[in-house]
Amino acid sequence: MPMPERDEDLVDRGCREHYDDPALYDHEYRRRRQDVSFYRQLARQLLGGPGRILELACGSGRVTTALLRDGHEVVGLDLSPSMLERAEARIARLGRSARSRATLVQGDVRDFALAARFPLVIMAFNSFEHLYTRVEVAACLERVGAHLAEGGRFAFDVQNPNLQWLVRDPSRRWARTVFRHPTTGRRISYSTNHVYDPVSQIAVIRIYYQPAEPSPTGGDDEPERVVVLSQRKFFPAELEALVTHAGFAVEKRYGDFAGEPLTGEAESQLLVLKVRLPSDTRR
């Protein structure tokens, strides 16, 4: 099932649909904690105590609330109204002091202006993979640079492309699991497949949700629901070239959230960037 050219509408759907049900999103990633711990530790190391952080693509506030609990002042920016609403609900459950240090803004990571600068900007959970072209990457990095305080850092993570995963048979379904929907309580069957375009380096992933038990009302079963998620894959040398061209230097690069070195077998790439100075040499 080749994808001979980029389907603009499909890619656009893939930037939005996965985030339209925040309760389901949080349920699916409820055990994902290593990235939260990484960004908390990074903030402590770089800021030396409570400081100001800009979180791009903050989503439902998984990382945001942890940073607020640590005493930081956090501005969370996201394009999705439903995810921001979920983040707001999370923040509302925090103490008064933490709530007072939180600001949520609806905005596009490629085009935002906050009239403020931050010593730390972060972009967690592969959100950078929603920048699908070189132009979009450059636009985001330009905005990051405009919002970094002198000596500030930009940290983000993306997946390390897995060639075996990328060439999986797109006609089959993978990762079949059954779970209860956090809102309806109904048992749902989950599976995925994807098509990868090696030219655009975009994977269009389809997530299938099927009822796994009869309707409790005895009526017709709900139809299968398909959610599209599109991700741009960045290879390590390519990613370093892109950020360097945008005026950044790679200060740290890891292969996992425990701080291990990046290898070919690593699942993730974690980069900590600083604005490149004339004295910086190429690694």
Secondary structure in CASP SS format (residue, H / E / C, confidence):
PFRMAT SS
TARGET T0000
AUTHOR 0000-0000-0000
METHOD secondary structure of the structure
MODEL  1
M C 1.00
P C 1.00
M C 1.00
P C 1.00
E C 1.00
R C 1.00
D C 1.00
E H 1.00
D H 1.00
L H 1.00
V H 1.00
D H 1.00
R H 1.00
G H 1.00
C H 1.00
R H 1.00
E H 1.00
H H 1.00
Y H 1.00
D C 1.00
D C 1.00
P H 1.00
A H 1.00
L H 1.00
Y H 1.00
D H 1.00
H H 1.00
E H 1.00
Y C 1.00
R C 1.00
R C 1.00
R C 1.00
R C 1.00
Q H 1.00
D H 1.00
V H 1.00
S H 1.00
F H 1.00
Y H 1.00
R H 1.00
Q H 1.00
L H 1.00
A H 1.00
R H 1.00
Q H 1.00
L H 1.00
L H 1.00
G C 1.00
G C 1.00
P C 1.00
G C 1.00
R E 1.00
I E 1.00
L E 1.00
E E 1.00
L E 1.00
A C 1.00
C C 1.00
G C 1.00
S C 1.00
G C 1.00
R H 1.00
V H 1.00
T H 1.00
T H 1.00
A H 1.00
L H 1.00
L H 1.00
R H 1.00
D C 1.00
G C 1.00
H C 1.00
E E 1.00
V E 1.00
V E 1.00
G E 1.00
L E 1.00
D E 1.00
L C 1.00
S C 1.00
P H 1.00
S H 1.00
M H 1.00
L H 1.00
E H 1.00
R H 1.00
A H 1.00
E H 1.00
A H 1.00
R H 1.00
I H 1.00
A H 1.00
R C 1.00
L C 1.00
G C 1.00
R H 1.00
S H 1.00
A H 1.00
R H 1.00
S H 1.00
R C 1.00
A E 1.00
T E 1.00
L E 1.00
V E 1.00
Q E 1.00
G C 1.00
D E 1.00
V C 1.00
R C 1.00
D E 1.00
F C 1.00
A C 1.00
L C 1.00
A C 1.00
A C 1.00
R C 1.00
F E 1.00
P E 1.00
L E 1.00
V E 1.00
I E 1.00
M E 1.00
A C 1.00
F C 1.00
N C 1.00
S H 1.00
F H 1.00
E H 1.00
H H 1.00
L C 1.00
Y C 1.00
T C 1.00
R H 1.00
V H 1.00
E H 1.00
V H 1.00
A H 1.00
A H 1.00
C H 1.00
L H 1.00
E H 1.00
R H 1.00
V H 1.00
G H 1.00
A H 1.00
H H 1.00
L E 1.00
A E 1.00
E E 1.00
G E 1.00
G E 1.00
R E 1.00
F E 1.00
A E 1.00
F E 1.00
D E 1.00
V E 1.00
Q E 1.00
N C 1.00
P C 1.00
N C 1.00
L H 1.00
Q H 1.00
W H 1.00
L H 1.00
V C 1.00
R C 1.00
D C 1.00
P C 1.00
S C 1.00
R C 1.00
R C 1.00
W E 1.00
A E 1.00
R E 1.00
T E 1.00
V E 1.00
F E 1.00
R E 1.00
H C 1.00
P C 1.00
T C 1.00
T C 1.00
G C 1.00
R C 1.00
R E 1.00
I E 1.00
S E 1.00
Y E 1.00
S E 1.00
T E 1.00
N E 1.00
H E 1.00
V E 1.00
Y E 1.00
D E 1.00
P C 1.00
V C 1.00
S C 1.00
Q C 1.00
I E 1.00
A E 1.00
V E 1.00
I E 1.00
R E 1.00
I E 1.00
Y E 1.00
Y E 1.00
Q E 1.00
P E 1.00
A C 1.00
E C 1.00
P C 1.00
S C 1.00
P C 1.00
T C 1.00
G C 1.00
G C 1.00
D C 1.00
D C 1.00
E C 1.00
P C 1.00
E C 1.00
R E 1.00
V E 1.00
V E 1.00
V E 1.00
L E 1.00
S E 1.00
Q E 1.00
R E 1.00
K C 1.00
F C 1.00
F C 1.00
P H 1.00
A H 1.00
E H 1.00
L H 1.00
E H 1.00
A H 1.00
L H 1.00
V H 1.00
T H 1.00
H H 1.00
A C 1.00
G C 1.00
F E 1.00
A E 1.00
V E 1.00
E E 1.00
K E 1.00
R E 1.00
Y E 1.00
G C 1.00
D C 1.00
F C 1.00
A C 1.00
G C 1.00
E C 1.00
P C 1.00
L C 1.00
T C 1.00
G C 1.00
E C 1.00
A C 1.00
E C 1.00
S E 1.00
Q E 1.00
L E 1.00
L E 1.00
V E 1.00
L E 1.00
K E 1.00
V E 1.00
R C 1.00
L C 1.00
P C 1.00
S C 1.00
D C 1.00
T C 1.00
R C 1.00
R C 1.00
END
